[in-house]
Amino acid sequence: MKDYHHIWLQWAKMLHRWGFDRLGYLLLAEFGSLAILLAQGIYLVEPMLQPHKARETLRALGELLEDEGNRDWFAHLLEEQGRTML
């Protein structure tokens, strides 16, 4: 398993900058078991993409959705992004 924390940190900053950090937090909390199915769909599509960067980003999203620990870590990251700007 590769470490995608650098990509997730960029996503958290981007979501906060656009004002979608709370929405992202709520979606992650509500996905539950559906997140695993979404991750499997992402893994199915991933080999069809040509640029390595696109495949890595999609793989990072799959890893985020598939593992509950990763989802919790990202949710905490989103929460922290909101606190730093208060």
C-alpha positions as CSV (number, residue, x, y, z in Angstrom):
1,M,0.0,0.0,0.0
2,K,1.4,3.3,-1.1
3,D,1.2,6.5,1.1
4,Y,-1.1,9.0,-0.5
5,H,-1.2,11.5,2.4
6,H,0.4,14.2,0.3
7,I,-2.4,14.0,-2.3
8,W,-5.1,13.9,0.4
9,L,-3.6,16.9,2.1
10,Q,-3.8,18.8,-1.3
11,W,-7.4,17.7,-1.6
12,A,-8.2,18.9,1.9
13,K,-6.7,22.3,1.2
14,M,-8.5,22.6,-2.1
15,L,-11.9,21.6,-0.5
16,H,-11.4,24.2,2.2
17,R,-10.3,26.9,-0.2
18,W,-13.5,26.3,-2.2
19,G,-15.7,26.1,0.9
20,F,-16.6,22.4,0.4
21,D,-14.6,21.0,3.4
22,R,-17.8,20.6,5.5
23,L,-19.6,18.9,2.6
24,G,-16.6,16.6,2.1
25,Y,-16.6,15.7,5.8
26,L,-20.4,14.9,5.8
27,L,-20.1,12.8,2.6
28,L,-17.3,10.8,4.1
29,A,-19.3,10.2,7.3
30,E,-22.4,9.1,5.3
31,F,-20.8,6.9,2.7
32,G,-20.4,3.9,5.1
33,S,-20.3,0.6,3.1
34,L,-21.0,2.4,-0.1
35,A,-17.5,3.8,0.0
36,I,-16.0,0.3,-0.5
37,L,-18.2,-0.2,-3.6
38,L,-17.1,3.1,-5.0
39,A,-13.5,2.2,-4.4
40,Q,-13.9,-1.0,-6.3
41,G,-15.5,0.9,-9.2
42,I,-12.5,3.2,-9.2
43,Y,-10.1,0.3,-9.3
44,L,-11.9,-1.1,-12.3
45,V,-11.6,2.2,-14.3
46,E,-8.0,3.0,-13.2
47,P,-6.1,0.8,-15.7
48,M,-7.9,2.5,-18.6
49,L,-6.4,5.8,-17.9
50,Q,-3.2,6.7,-19.7
51,P,-1.4,9.5,-17.8
52,H,0.3,8.1,-14.8
53,K,-0.7,11.2,-12.7
54,A,-4.4,10.5,-13.4
55,R,-4.0,6.9,-12.4
56,E,-2.2,7.8,-9.2
57,T,-4.9,10.3,-8.3
58,L,-7.6,7.8,-8.9
59,R,-5.7,5.2,-6.9
60,A,-5.4,7.7,-4.0
61,L,-9.2,8.2,-4.1
62,G,-9.8,4.4,-4.1
63,E,-7.4,3.9,-1.1
64,L,-9.2,6.8,0.7
65,L,-12.6,5.3,0.2
66,E,-11.7,1.7,0.7
67,D,-10.1,2.0,4.1
68,E,-12.1,3.3,7.1
69,G,-8.9,4.4,8.8
70,N,-8.0,6.5,5.7
71,R,-11.5,8.0,5.7
72,D,-11.2,8.9,9.3
73,W,-7.8,10.4,8.8
74,F,-9.0,12.5,5.9
75,A,-12.1,13.6,7.8
76,H,-9.9,14.7,10.6
77,L,-7.7,16.6,8.1
78,L,-10.7,18.4,6.8
79,E,-11.8,19.3,10.3
80,E,-8.3,20.6,11.0
81,Q,-8.3,22.7,7.8
82,G,-11.4,24.4,9.0
83,R,-9.9,25.1,12.4
84,T,-6.7,26.7,11.1
85,M,-8.7,29.3,9.2
86,L,-10.9,30.4,12.2
